[in-house]
């Protein structure tokens, strides 16, 4: 087995593993498969952690994970697929970041690992055992890598930034309500 064959086989295994996990996660969100909660349940969760509107956020995350994961498994449109999946995982990592790094404590370890694997595949490419290679890399051009990653990074920054702003606003409103309640009790 040559060095190129080993590299292609390694990329195929990485694509199948990371893409398969991402596609399954997306199917949980979109369809309620594999013990997931579907759009409604996921939308309610997304709303509760600051991604509003929740249903739209659940749909976007589910499509990025299921679509990006499936395309990664196939090795098709690899720059866009990897970037989309990485963006979704960045959004997930933002939710888990307050819990520290390790997944055991509810941290962002898992989301970061999947996001970095997807980013690595977007940059490296799918290898020769892929649809991109079979189709002559028509949707896997060199210029597509920085473009897909930059567009996704900008969109993700806006989404996560809006979520963080909303969480701060909610916290301030909660503190104000507690202050008003305490003031009312003291005034009686």
N, C-alpha and C positions, 0 to 999 in steps of 0.2 A: 504494500500500500504506500503510495507516494505521499509526500507532504501535502500536496494540494487535495488529494482524496481525503486525508485525515481532517484537514481544515473544513472541507465541505461537509463531511459527516458530522463533525463537531457543531458546525453552524446549524445543520438540520436538526440535531438533537436539541440544541438550545432553542431554536425557533419552535419546535413542537412542544417543548416543556413550558416555556414562558408564554407562548401564544395560547396553548391549551388552557393554562390556568387563567389567563386573562379572559379568554372567550367564555369559560365557565362562569367567572365572576360577572361578566356582562349579562349572561343568560339568567343568572339569579336576579339581577336588577330588572331586566326587561320582561322576563316571562315567568319568574318565580320558580324556575327549575333548580334542581340540586339544593333544595331547602331554602331557596331565596324567598323574598317577600314581594317580588314583582314591582311594577311601577308604583302602585298605590303605597305599599308598605315602605318601599325604598324612598319614595317621595316624602313621606311623613318623616322618615329618619333624616333625610337631607335637610328638610325644613328645620328640624330640631337642632341640627349642628350648624345652622347659619347659611346653608346654600338655598337661596330663595329665588324664584319659586321652586319648591321642592320637586314637584312632578317634572318640570322641565330639566332641573338639575339631574334627577334620576335618569331621565331619558338620555341626556347628553353623556353622562358617565357610562351608562349601559352600552350605548352605541360605540363610544370610544374603546371600551374594553372588549366587547363582543366583536365589533368590526375590526379593530386593530389586532386583537388576538388571532382572529381567523385569518386575516391577511398575513400576519407574521408566520403562522403555521404553514400557509401555502407558499410563503416567500414571494408575495405579490405586493407591489407598491410599498416596498419595505421602508423607505424613508418616511412616508406619510403614516403608515401603520405603526411604526415604532414611536413616532412623535405623538400620535394621538393617544396611544397607550401610556406613554410617559406622562403626558399632560393629566390624564385621569388619575394616575398614581400619585402625582404631585398634589392633586386635590385631596386624595385620601390621606396622604402623609400629613397634610396641614391639619386634618382633624385629629390625628393620633399624636402629633408632636408634643402636646402638653404632657403626655404620659411617658416621655422619654424615648429612648431608642428601641429597647427590646420589646418584641411582640408579646412576650410573656406578661408584661405589665400594661399591655394595650398600646404599646409604642408604635413607631412608624417603620420599624425594621422591614416588615413584609412588603409594605407599599414601596419603600425605597428600593428594595432588591428587585422587585418586578419592574419598577420604573427605570432603573439603571440597566437592567437586561434589555428592555425594549429600546432604550436610547443607544446602547451598544450595538444592537442589531441594525438600527436605523443608520448608524455611522459606518459600520463594517460592511453591511450588505448581507444578502441572504445566502451567498455561496452558489455553487453551480447546481446543486440539487434543489432547484426552486423554479417557480413559474416565471419570476423575473428573468432568470437566465434563459429559460426556454423561449421566452417572448422577445429576446434580444434587449432586455433592460429598457424597454420603452417607458416604463413608469418607475424607473430606478436610475435616473441620471445623477451625475455628480452634483449638479447645481440644486437638485431637489432636497438633498440632505440639509444644508444650512437653511434653505427656505422653509422646509417643513418644521425644523426645530425652532427657528426664529418665530414663525407664526404661532406655533403652539405655545412657546414660552410667553409670548405677548398675551395671548388669550388666557392662558393659565394665570398669569400675573394679575390680570383684570378680575378674573373670577375669584381667585383666592383673596385678593385685596378687597373686593367688594364684600366678601364673606367676613373678613376680619373687621372691616368697618361696621358692618351690621352687628357683629358680636359685641363690639365696644359700645355701640348705641344701645343695644339691649341691656348690657350691664349697667350703663348709666341710668337708664329708665328704671331698672330694678332697684338701684341704690336710691334714686329719688323717691320711689314709692315707699321704701322702707323709712326714709327720712321723714316723709309726709305723715306716715303712720305713727312714727314715734312722736312727732310734733303734735299730732292730734291727741295722742294719749296724755301728753304733758299738759296740754291746754285744757283738759277736762277737769 
